[in-house]
Amino acid sequence: MSALPPADRWAGSRLRLERARRSLVGGVSSPFRAKFPVPLYFADAAGSRMIDVDGNQYIDYTLAWGPLILGHKHPALVEALRRQAERPHILGAQHDLEYEVAEKIQQLAPCAERVAFTSSGSEAVQLALRLARAATGRTLVLKFEGHYHGWMDSVLISHHPRAEEIGPLETPQAVPESRGQVPNAVENVLVAPWNRLEIVERLFEQRGREIAAVILEPVLCNSGCLLPQPGYLQGLRQLAHRYGALLIFDEIITGFRMALAGAQGVYGVTPDLATFGKALAGGPPLSAVAGRREIMELISDGAVAFGGTFNGNPISLACARATLGELERDGGAALARANRLGAALMEGIREAARRRGVPLQVSGFGAAFALHFTERSELRDYRDTLADDRAKLAVFLLRALEKGVYALPDGRMYVSAAHTEEDVSLTLTALDTALAETSN
Ligand SMILES: Cc1ncc(COP(=O)(O)O)c(C=O)c1O
C-alpha cells in the first residue's frame, strides 16, 4: 500500500478504500458516494453524530442521503428492530404490518386512496409510470430538467445534462445519461425546464393527447433544492388534467420530511399518484406508490403486473410503523423541529456569507436545503444552477468536513429530528470558518 502523509486525518478511510477497490467495483456501493471529497468509512453513529474509523466526529447532514429522518439509532427504531428480530424476517406472504402501515400512509398523504409497497425509490417510480401508462393508454412521459427519478433506463434522462447538450430553453433536448442505456428511452420522454409553466403549456398543445403523465419532484431537491414558484404545481395539475394526463409527484425526498402530508400537503396540490421512500422507514429499504383508487386497483385486477420478493417485508414495515409513529407524536413536533432548525441553519449560513461578502445562495426548505456559490440572485431552474462555482463548493465542503460537518457532495444538507440547537450553533461556527477559508 502507498505511504500515507503522517498527518492524514483520514488515513484509515483511505486505506480501506484502497483495499475495497480490489474487490468492490469502485470501492463504494453507489457511485454517488465516490463523489465526497473523501469517501469515509464509519465506525459508529448515534442521533445526529457519526464517528469515522480514524476517530473523527461529524455532525451528519447527509442522513444516508435522506432516510434517517429520526437520526441514527433512534430508540424507537432500535426497539422495532429488536422486536422484529424475534419475529419472521420475511414471509413472502401476508402479515398485519402491511395494512397497518398502508392505513397510516392513507391517513397522512392526501393522494393515498390505495398504497403498494416496493423496496427502492427507483422501483416505485417504475410502478407509478406503468400505472399511468396503463390508466391512460398513452406512452409519453413529461419530465423536467434536473429532476432525478432513479437510475433506470426510462427516467435517467436530463437529470444533470451538460450545458452544451441541453438545447434551447423552449425545446430542451432529452439527454440520456449512461452508456448502456437503451437509446430509444428518450423517445418516450418529453423534457421541460422546471418552473416555466408557459413552456409546459406549449408542449401540451403540441403533444398533449400522447402524454400519459407529468412526473416531478415537487421541490427540486436533486438539483439544489429549488422550490416551485407560486401557483406552478397547481398549473401543472390543471394542464395535465385538461389533456387527460396524470400528475405524479415523486416525493421520495419530500415525503415525511417537508411535512407529514408531504409536499402535496404543503402546497395543497393532490397528485393522481405519488412515490414515497427514504424517510418512510427511517433507514431500512422501503418505498411505496400511493394514489387514486381506480388507478391503483389496476394492480389488483391483474391489468398491471408488478412484483418483488422483498415487497412488504416485515423488517422495513416494522421500522416504517415506528418512524411514522414518532413523526406523528405531539402533533408532528419532530418534523416541525427539523424544519425549524434547518431554517435557522439556512438563515445563519446566508448571514455569514453576507458578512464575508461571499456570493452564496441557500435554497430549499428547512429539513432539506442546498448551498450554491453563485452570483445569480434568482435560482429558478436547473439551467440557473449551471452557473454555480462547483470548484469553490468542493473546497468549501472539504473545509467543512475537516471541521466535522458532513454534507452531501452536491452541497445539499438534510436535517433530522435528532439535530439539536447545539448542532446548529456548532455547525454555523464551523461553516463560517470554512467560508472564510474558501474565499481566501
Ligand atoms: C426524487 C427521487 N426519486 C427517486 C429516487 C430513487 O430512489 P432510490 O435511490 O431509492 O432508488 C431518488 C433517490 O435519490 C430521488 O431523490
The ligand as an ORCA input file, in Angstrom:
! r2SCAN-3c Opt
* xyz 0 1
  C     -36.703     12.160     -6.069
  C     -36.087     10.792     -6.148
  N     -36.731      9.829     -6.818
  C     -36.243      8.588     -6.909
  C     -35.050      8.252     -6.323
  C     -34.518      6.866     -6.425
  O     -34.573      6.263     -5.172
  P     -33.624      5.033     -4.801
  O     -32.229      5.573     -4.712
  O     -34.157      4.537     -3.500
  O     -33.765      4.039     -5.898
  C     -34.336      9.223     -5.608
  C     -33.046      8.904     -4.981
  O     -32.322      9.744     -4.513
  C     -34.867     10.531     -5.528
  O     -34.226     11.500     -4.876
*
